[in-house]
Amino acid sequence: MDRKVVEFRLGTSDVQAVRFGISPGHELVHAVRAVLRPQSAPLLWGWLRAHGSVPDGPFRLLATIIGADGYMPDFLTSTPAGDMTPEQEAARLAEVPAERLQFDLHKMVLRSTGARQEEIRGLIADPDHARTAIAEAWQQVWDALLEPHWPQLLRVLRADIAVRARRNSEVGLAQMAGTLHSTVTWGENSVQVEMRQHSEVVECSGTGLVLVPSVMLSTGRCAVLTEKPAQPTIFYPAHGVSETWHHDGAEALEVLTALLGAARARLVLELQQPLSTSECATMINTAVSTASHHLTVLRDAGLVDSRRQGQRVLHARTPLGEALAGVS
């Protein structure tokens, strides 16, 4: 059997423009797929048991256009950005051009049969109505499946990006990106992503490459965006996902407090970005000397890394600290 690979070819400007993004839309479409096929996502079973009831009509509409596997419409997941919020994603979806919506849905017609195919054809025939219906369904399903857990999900995504960014500064882009997933190979002038059904060569042509961690891909393969107007994008499974990722901050703090003590638990949870010793002291409402002691203990345990930057010493979680914060 031929190996299926999507190859992203990079120029010098593309390498310099590699960045991370967050995609609420991508998380939602894979959340829908997890509900459709829970057996394929064991690390999501805790979340599947915890989410609220899903409105049948809106969920059925999204399930119809997304499907349980394979290609899904690109307009649901395009333009990931590091600061993208669910509200921005919903607003973007409500403004998808009719031509783009029809183009992507035509692909789904080719991948469907029977009543599902006819329903998608009906959406294509009236793109303005379809856009409104899909945007409204997106919001209702988001509210049921992910809105209650978005702070926890966002914490895992940001923690993953923090780990990758530090790794990039330590060992370089190629070695960092080579650890994204077993199906990703990073070469001198290209990135190859092994796929199940799809082969393509993508010339990034100065647009750069977006790397997007995903909780909902936790047990799956990588996904890609390759067609304009979206930037070339690789979605990969995030670090630190366990069956308890959806637990709220109070639960995480309680568990870590029992293990580390209140001040150190708070530091591990809150060090999502590098902070100075004085900033850490302010965060846990203690003296700088006391905060320094707690940070030393956490550093000795391999949970925090400390580095001097100018006149300040900045502290950040290590990958072990990220994993501990992510699975609490």
N, C-alpha and C positions, 0 to 999 in steps of 0.2 A: 504494500500500500504506500502511495506517495505521501511524504511528510508535508503537512499543511503548515505554512509559515507566512506570517505578515512581517515584511521587512521594512523598517523605517530607515531611509537613507538620510544621513545627517551631513550637512556642511559645517564649516567652522562656526558660522553664525547660529546654526541650530544648536550645537553643543553649548554655546554660551547662553542660549535661551531656554534650556531645559528648566522647568519649574514644576512645583507641586500644585495640585488643585483639590478642591472638595466639591462633590456633586450630589446634592440632595436628590436630584432626579434619578441618578444611577442607583442610589440606595433604595429608592422606592420601587423601581421596576424589578430589582432583584428581591425585594421583600415580597412583592406579588408572586414572583416565581417560587419563593420559599413556601408561601402558603399553598401554592398549587402542587408542589412536590416536596413536602417536608422531609421525606426520606433521604433527600439529597443534601440536607443541611443540618446535620446533627448538632453543630455548635450554635444553631439558632433555635433549638428546641425550647430552651428556657424563655426566650423572647416570644416564641410562638404561643406558649402557654400563658404569657403575661399580657399580650396585647388585647385591646378591647374588641368588641364586636365590629365586624366590617360590613358596611352597607352593601347589600347584595347587588343592586343595579350598577352603581359606580364601579364596584370591584369587577363585575362581569365584563363591563366595557373595557377596562384596562387589561384584564386577562385576555380578552379577544384580540386586542391589537399587540400585546406583548408576547403572548405564547409562553409555553412552559420551558422552552430551550431554544438555543440558536439565535439567529439574528432578531433584533428588535428595532423599532423605528428610532433612528438617530436623533430625531427632534426631541425625544424624551430625555436625552442625556447629554446634549451638546454643550460646549463652552464651559467646562468646569473652571472654577476660579477659587483661589485660596480663601477668599472672604465671602463666597456665595452663600446666601441664606435661603432657607425654604421659601420665604416670601418673595425673594428675587427670582427663584426658580419658577415659582408659580406664575409670577408676572411675565416672565420670558415665554413660558409655554402659552399663555393667553395671546401672545403676539406672533406666534409662528406663522410665517407667510404661507398662504394657501398652497402655492406651488411646492414648497418644501414638504408640507404635510402630505399632499397627494403623492409626491415622488416616493416618500418612505412607505406609505401605506400600499402603494402598488407592489413593493417588494414583499409585503406581507400577504398580498393576494396570491402571489406565486408560491408562497410557503403554507397555504391553507387550502382547505376543501370544504365542500358542503355548506352548511348554514353559517359557519364562521366566515367563510370566503364571501358569501353574499352580504353579510353584515359589514364587512370591511369595504366591499364595493359601494354600499350605501353611504358610508362615511366619505369615500372619495367623491361621490356624486354631489355632495353638499359640504364642501370643505369649511365654510364659515360656521355652519351648525356643528360640524364635527369638532372644530377647534374649541368652541364653547363647551360642548359636552365633555370633551376629553379634559379640558382645564378644570371644569367643575368636579369631574370624577377624581382627578388627581388630588385636588384639595381634600375631598371627603375621605379618600382612602389614606392619604397622608395623615389626616387628623386621627384616624383609627389605628393605623399601624405604627407610625414612627414619631408623630409629634410628642407623645408622652415620654418617649425614650431618646429624643434628639440630643439633649444635653450629654447623656452618657455616650451615645454614639459619636458625637462630635469630639468628646474627650479622647476616645480611642483613635479617631482619625488624626487629631492634632498630635497626639503622642507618637503615632507612627511617623508623621512628617518630621517631628523633632528628632527622632532617632535617625532617620535617613539623612537629614540635613547635617547632623553632626558627623555621621559616617562619611558623607561626601567631603566634609572639610578635613577629615582625618586621612582617608585612603584614596580620595579622588572619585570622580563621577563614575568611571567605568566599573570599579569594584563595588561601589555602592549600588549601582543599578543592577549589577549582576546578581545581587541578593534579593531582588524584588520577588522572584518566583522561580521555581525550577524550570519553567517553560520559557524564561527570558534569557537571551544571550546578548551580551553587550560587546560589540566589536569596535574597531578603531573608527569606522565611518558609518556604522549602522547598528540598529537594534533589531533583533529577530525575536518574534513572539510565536511560539508554537500554538497552533489552533487545531480544532477538531475538523472543521469543515471549510475553511476559508484560507486561500492563499492570495497574496497581493504584495506588490512593491509600491511603497509610498515615498515619494520625493518630498521631504519636508520643506525644501526650497526657502529657507530663511524664516519659516514660521515658528520654528522651535518644536519642542515636544513637551506634552503635559503628562505628569505622572500622578495618578489619583488612587489613594488607598481606599479600600472598601471593606466594611464590616460584612455586608451581605454576600460578598464573594468569599467568605472565610474558608469554605471547604471546596471551592471550585477553582477553575482555571482563570487566567487573565482574560479580559475583554479589551477591545480596541475601538477607537473611532478613527476613520481614515478618510472620510469624504468631506469636502468643503461644504458649508462655511465653517464647520468645526475645525479646531486645530487638531493635528495628529495627537492622539491620546492613548495612553495605556492605563487601564484600570487593573489593580492588583490586590490580592488579599492583604489586609492590614495585619500588623503585628498585634499580639496581646489580646486576641479574641478568644474568649471561653464561653461556656454556656451561661455564665453569670454576667456577661458584659452589660446587660441591660439594667443591672441593679443601680439604684440611684446613689447620689453622692453621700447621703446620710448612711446608707448601708456600707458603702466602701470605707468611709471614715471610721465607722464602728469596728469593722473587721481589722483594719490596719492599726487602730488605736490599741486593740487588745494585743496585737503583735509587737508594736513598736513604741507605744506610748503616744499621748495626744499630740504633743508638739511635733515629733518626728513623723507621725502619720500625716499630719497636715502638710508638712513640707513635701513629703513624697507625692501627695495628691496635687498640690498646687504648683509644683515646679514644672509646669507644662512649657515654659520658656525660661531661658537663663535669667537668674535674678542675683543681685548683689547680696552680700551678707546683711547689710543694713535693710534692704528691701525684705529679706527673709525675716529679719527681726520684727519689722513692722507688721508683717503678715501674721505672725504668731503671737504678736503683742508681748515681746520679751526684750531683754537687753541684747545688744549686739554680741557681747561676750558669750551669753547663753546660746544664742542662735548659732554662733560659730562652733560651740561645743557639739550641739546637735548635728550640725552639718559634718563635722569631723567623724562622728560615730557612723552617720549614714554613708560617708565616703569610704570609711574602713570596711563597711559591710558590702561595698560594691553597688550601692543604690544611687549614689550621687557622684557626679564628676565636678571638680572645681578647677577653674583656669583663670589666670590673671589676664585682664584686658585693660591696659593703661594703668590707672590708679586703683582700679577695682578688681576684686575677685568675683567671678560669676559662677554660679552653681546651677547645674541642670541634672535631670535624671539620666542615669545610664540605661542601656537596653534592659538590664535586669530590673531597674526601678520602673521603667515603662511597663514591663510585663506585670510586675506586682501591682501597679496602679490600675492596669487594664483588666486584670482578672479578679480584682477585689469584689 
